[in-house]
């Protein structure tokens, strides 16, 4: 075969089998897609689900729906419980107010009477009143208040003048220096009464007292 014949055969081969573009040579196709590029599979080309897989997906979907329904029910019940608790709290507070008012009713009545008595005495005090008369008047009202406190379960602490100072129910307001060592640390006088509960003796208001403190005679003279 001559050179001319070989040239004619090559031309015919190119006509029958044209050369692929350079990109296709660099990225040969597989199953209609260029290798190296993300493959996009048409939905119509996706393989059908098996019956078993379809049943499992259906069961999962039903389970999720049941869980969501259960959570919604629990949330509704929680909201209802909160409302019930709020109503019960409001009712308890209302009953407390009623109970407190009932307990305080006798005290309120006594205080009303005390106020009326004070106003009545204020309107009848003469222009000229002696010191002893004022003392007697005020002592009478102090006695009325003491009776009210007793009905509340509170009593006045004893005025322990001369007794040893008791820090559990007294507080010191001042110190009185003395030269008698046997009286050191004792109550000189009560500036203000103290009060305690009747049933257990718990101090409500401590008494304010002045207390003796022993010093030598030389320091006392100085």
Buried (B, 14 or more C-beta within 10 A) or exposed (E): EEEEEEEEEEEEEEEEEEEEEEEEEEEEEEEEEBEEEEEEEEEEEEEEEEEEEEEEEEEEEEEEEEEEEEEEEEEEEEEEEEEEEEEEEEEEEEEEEEEEEEEEEEEEEBBEEBEEEEEEEEEEEEEEEEEEEEEEBEEEEEEBEBEBBEEBEBBBBEBBEEEEBBEEBBBBBEEEEBBEEEBBEBBBBBEEBBBBEEEEEEBBBBBBBBBBBBBEEEEEEE
